[in-house]
């Protein structure tokens, strides 16, 4: 992805799920009228992708999470300061283990737990909806009949 005149950027994030009152929920983030999943960039060259994902999710959502599986990546392009950027975002499936969305940093206007159907309607981009679907399928596969 990307041509010679495009900058490249990498972020890492998570599809964070939990089971609440018999239904699976995910956390979504809103800035203005755009709804997304948590993601961010490594702060140092030696910060692993997994640590970046855990840190960014904690900062942006206020939640403590555990990585369950990789979900692959999405790619998109945008322009920043007149420069075309080809961005890749690697996502992990995560289980919430603690924390509180009230503890999120100020990067987003609202952090909310919602059911998967509501998240599918809220998320602003198809690639996020596809990631959520991938995450929900992996969650269901891991939950299996032994949890029913």
N, C-alpha and C positions, 0 to 999 in steps of 0.2 A: 504494500500500500504506500502511496506517496510518490511524488515525482521529485526530481532533483531540486526544484525550487520550493518545496514544501518542508516545513519543520516537522519533526516527529515528536510526539508526546506519549507518555505511558502513564496510566492511572490504574489503581487497583481498588476493588470494592466488594460489596457483599449483598446477597439476597438473604436478609435476616428473617428467619421464621420462628414461630412458636405455636404451640397448641394451647388454646384458651377456650374453656367451656365447650370442648368437643369440636372446635373448628380451628383450622389453620389460619394464622394471621401473619402478615408481613409488615415491616416498617417502611413508610414512604416519607419523602422530604419535599417540602414546598418552598420555593423562592419565587415571589411574585405569583404568576399563574402557571408556573412550570413545576411539575411533579416528577421526581427522579428517585433513584436508589442511591445509597451512600457510596462515595468513592473519593479517592484522592491520590496524591503523588508521594513517592518516597521522599523523605527529608534529607537523607544522606545516601551516599553511594553504597554504603554497607548495610542499609536497612533492607532486610529481605522483603519480598513481595507479600508474604504471609503477615509479617509484622506490620507492614504498611496498611494492609487491609484491616487488621485488628485495630490499629491505632486510629485510622480514619473513621471507621464505624463507631468506635468509642467516642471520638471527639464530636462527630456530626450528629449522633443520635443519643448520646448519654448512656448507651447500653454496653454491657460486657457480653462478649460473644465467643463462641468456639467454632472454628472452621470444621466443617464436615466433609466437604468435597469441592473440587474445582468444577466450575460451570462453563469454562471457556471464556472467550472474549468477544467484545463488540468493537466495531471500528466506525469512525465517522470523521468528517472533515468540518472545519470551521475557520473563520478568519479572525485574527486577533492583532490589533495594531497594524493592520495592512498586510500581515503575513498569513499565508495559508498554512494550516496546521492539520496534519494527519494524525488522529489520536486513536490509540488502542486502549481499551479498558478491560483488564482481566478481572473476572468475578468469581467469588467463592460462595458456596452455600454455607450459611452460618446458622447456628442455634443460639438464641438469646439465653444467657445464663444468669443475668443480673442487671443491675443498673436501672435507670429510669429516664424516659424520654425528656422529662423536665430538666435533666442535667446536660442537655445538648449545648454545643457552642453556638455562637450567634451567626454562623454562616447561612443558616436557613431560617425562614420565617416560622415554619411549623413542621413538627415531626409528629407522625401519627401512626398508631397501629390500626390496620384495617384488614378485613377479610380479603381473601384472594380475588374474589369477584370485584369488590370495590377497588382494589389496587389496579386490576386490569383496566377499569374505567378511568381511574385517576391518572395513571402514568402517562406522561406527555409524549413518549416516543415508542414506536413499535419495537425497537431493539431491547428496551427495558421490559416490555411486555413479554417478549420471547424469552428473555433471561428468567423472568418470574415463572413462566410456564416450565422451563427446564428445571428450575429450583424446586417447584412444587412436585414435579414428577419424581425427582431424586428423593425428596422428603418422603413421599408416599412409598417409594421403593424401600427406603431404609426403615420406615415405620412398620411396614409389612403386617401380616395377619396376627403376629404375636402380640401386637399392641391393641388389637380390636377386641 
